[in-house]
Amino acid sequence: MDHIGSKAIVQAFVDAVNNQDWQAIETLVAPSFARHSIAAGEMGVHSRLDLIKFLRAEYITFPDANEQIVDILGEGDRVAVRMRFRGTQAGILGTYPPTGKPVDSEYLAIYRIEGGLIVEAWAEWDNLASLKQLGLLP
C-alpha cells in the first residue's frame, strides 16, 4: 500500500475512534494488533479486541473524548502522527477519582500497516502534564 493509502487508513481509524464505531475499527485493525506504550504502563493491548476494550474504557473516563491529527507522515509501512486529545474526566482514571475537568494534550503515535490493516502501534504522551491539567497533581 502506498503512503497516501496508509495515511488514509490511519485517518479512517481516528475517525472511527471519534465516532466510537467499533465495527469500523474491526475493518481497519488486524485481529493480532499489538500496542506498545510506556506511558500506558503496557496495559495489555495485544489484540484488536483488547484495543476496543481499551477505547471503550477511555470513553467511560472521558465521554466527550476527541482526537485530532495535527501532523501525519508516511514512510514505507509506517505512519507517524502527532495527535491532540481533548476530553473531560467524568470517570475514574486509574486510581484517580473523576475531576470534571478538561484535559488538552498532544501525543505521538507510529502505526505499522500491513495488508491494508493496522497491525502494530507505538504511542507515547506526557502523563504528568495531563494529571496536572486535571488537578490531580500539583
GIQUIBEL-V427472 format. One record per run of one state. SS is the DSSP state (alpha for helix, beta for strand, coil for the rest). FROM is the first residue (numbers start at 1). TO is the last residue. If there is no record, write none. Layout:
# GIQUIBEL-V427472
SS_FROM_TO / SS_FROM_TO
This chain:
# GIQUIBEL-V427472
coil_1_2 / alpha_3_18 / coil_19_21 / alpha_22_28 / beta_29_36 / coil_37_47 / alpha_48_61 / coil_62_65 / beta_66_75 / coil_76_77 / beta_78_88 / coil_89_92 / beta_93_93 / coil_94_95 / beta_96_96 / coil_97_101 / beta_102_114 / coil_115_116 / beta_117_125 / coil_126_126 / alpha_127_133 / coil_134_138
